[in-house]
Amino acid sequence: MPSTTSRRFLRPAALIGAAVLAASVTACGSSGTPSAAPPGSASASASAAAGVLTVSDPWVKAADKGMTAAFATLANDGDTDVTITGVTTDVSRAEIHEMAMTDGTMTMRQKQGGVVVAARSRAALEPGGDHLMLMDLNRPVRAGDQLDITLTFADGRTQTFTAVAKPFTGAQETYAPGHGASPAS
């Protein structure tokens, strides 16, 4: 019969073994080559490496010109809230946006204060809600394109993830006059 002392160490040893196994599996899956994952599949390798948020199902609405948006589900497994204050991409300038009621009409606007992902919770970036607005596209974003998107957090950390472009005709938001126009030179 095993002693109480040996049973006391069995559980921590099993947990450490599981953590080592999970770390080695993650390391094997993070090669420098892009994943050939199909559109709409989860892409969390960048988020796992950065350790800020887990990004699931990232995608961008395909667009030929003008504006488009990026979406994903963000999970914060940490013990403190995380605030996303900025976003960048190489295909356009970008902002964090929200849909909100203004004078009885649903309109899109820049989200003041960013997106807060509470500790141990999720936040959705979705059509008709909070989203990452890509404005003044410098090239078409075609279905199947992969875009790197970098989030900036209130504490100065950054995290980059890859989103796949796909066609989408839903959530036909109305843009405010002059929204997305380039500043005068």
N, C-alpha and C positions, 0 to 999 in steps of 0.2 A: 504494500500500500504506500503511495507517495506521501511524503511529509507535507505539512502545511507550508513550509518554506519553499519547496519546489513548486507547488501550485501557485504561490503568490507571484513568482517570476514568470510563469508560463504565459499568462495573458499579455504582459508588457512585451515579452519576446515575440509573441505572435503579431502584435500590433506593429512592432518595429520591422519585422520581416515583411508585412504587408506594405508598409510605407516604402521600404527599399524596392520591392517589386514594382509598385506603382511608379516610382521615380525612374526606374530603368525602362519601363514600358514607354513612359512619356519621352525620355531621352531618345529612344529608338525612333519614335514617330516624328521627331523634329529635325528632319534633314533640311538642308539648304534649298531643296528643290520644291517648287510649288506643288500643292496637292492637286490631284485630278478629280477632286470631289465634284459631284453634280450640283447644279444650281439649287439653292435652297437648303443644302446640307450644312451641318454645323461646322464652323471653323474656329476652334478654340486654341490652337497651338500657340499663337502669339499671346493670347490672354494668359495661358498657363505659365508661359515663360516670364511674363511681366508681373504676374501675381497680383494685379489690381482687380480686374473683373474677369468673369468668364463670359465670352461673347458667343451666342448661339444663333444659328440661322441668319447670318448677315447677308443682306442683298441690297442691290441698287436698282431702281427703276430705269430701264433702258430709255435713252433719249437721244435725239439727233443733235439738238442745240438747246440753248437757253438754260433751263433749270431742270434738276431732278432731285431725288432724295434717296438717302440710305436708311436702312431699317435693320433691327436686330433685337434680340432679347439679351439683356445684361443681367448677370447674377453677381451679387456681392456676397461671398462666403465669409467675409471678414467680420470683425467685431465692431467696426466703426463705419459710419456713413461715408460714402465716396461721392464727390461732386464733380461732374464733368463740366468744365468751363469753356472748352474750345475744341475745335475740330479742324483738321487740315487734310487735303488730298492734292495730288498732282494734276487732277483734271479740271479743277476750278477753285474758286474761293468757297469757303463753307462756313455755315453758322448752325447753331442749335436752334431749332424752331419748335413752336407749339401751335396747336389749333385752339382758339379761344373765342368766346362770345364777345362781340363788340357791337353795341347798339342793336341787339337782337339778331345779329348775323354772325355766323361762324367764319372767322378769318384766321389767316396764318400770320404769325409774327415771331420775331426773335424772342427766345425764352430768356428773360432776365434771371440772372443767378444760376443758369445752367440746369442740368438734370442731376437730381440727387438720387442715388441708389442707396437706400437704407441698408444698414448692416443686416446680414442674413436674410436678404430679400432679393426680389427681381424688379426690373423696370423694363417696359416694352417701348421700343422705338418702332412706331407703326404708322401706316397710312391713316390719316385723319386724327392723329395724336402727336405726341412728341416725335421728332425725327431729325435727321441730319440733313440740312438743305445744302445742295451743291448748286452754286449759282455761277452764271457766265461761263458755261462749259467751254474749254479750249479745244475740245475734240468731241466727236460723237461717242456716246457710251452705248455700245451694241450688246445685245443679248449674248451672254457667254464671256464678256470681258471680265477681268478680275481687277478690282481697284483696291489699292492700299489706302486705308483710312486711319488717321492717327487722332486719338483722343488725348486732350490735355486735361489734367485734373487740378483741382484747387491747390493741392500741395506741390504742384510743379512736375509731378511724374507724368509720363506719357505712355501710351500703349497703342500699338499698331495692329490692326487686323485686316484680313482680306475679305471683301464682299464681292459676290458674283452678280453681274447685271442680268436682269430678266425682264421680259415684257410684262407690263401691268397696266390695266386700263381703269382700275377702281380708284376710289378716293380722289375725284377730280376737284382738288382744292382750287379756290379762287385766290389769285395773288393780288396784293394791294397795288395800286397804281405806282409805277416806277420801281417796284420791288424787283431786285435782281439786275437793275440797270447799272452799268459801269459808271463809276464816278467820273465827273468831267475832268479832262486832262488840262 
